[in-house]
Each structure stands twice: as structure tokens, then as C-alpha cells.
Amino acid sequence: MRRSLWALGGGIALALALTLAACAPAPDASLPQWLRTAPYEVRDAYAYAVAHPEVLEYMPCYCGCNGGGHRSNRDCYIQEIRRDGTVKYDFHATG
């Protein structure tokens, strides 16, 4: 009985670990190297900023980087969106 419970618990733990490992998105090859190696939460935040820059434009930068020319929270993530659609990222939001 004890062995079956340990085996069941081990199986559940293994399934949970594999599920959680699959939740972390793979690094995007279009991201700069410093961002590809960042934690997935940081990459997700940058991905959101690129997908929804208009939302972040309405959010003030709350950490004081507006003294460095930042006009909104968008500028903490995105330095420039070029005409061809490529993005020049800002390091500031990496922490």
C-alpha cells in the first residue's frame, strides 16, 4: 500500500513538473540575446509591450526614469519601433 502511494505521489509530482516546464515559452529568436536569456516573466512583459504599446503609453513611468527622456511606461520596454516593424528594445524594464 505504501509503495503504491509513493508511486502515485511520484507520478503526480513528475506530471506537474513536466506541465510547469512546458508553460515557460521558448525564447524568440528575434529577441536580443540579453532578453532571450531573461526569465520568462520578463520576456512576457516585453512581448506584451510590443503587442500593446498603445496601452503602455497611457501608463506613467513610476520609477523615475522619465528624467532620462521616458514619456511613459512604454519607453521602459521599447526604445524604437522602426518603419520596417523591427523593435529596438530598452534595457530599463529588465529590472
Buried (B, 14 or more C-beta within 10 A) or exposed (E): EEEEEEEEEEEEEEEEEEEEEEEEEEBEEEBEEEBEEBEEEBBEBBBEBBEEBEEBEEEEBEEEBBEEEBEBBBBBBBBEEEEEEEBEBBEBBBE
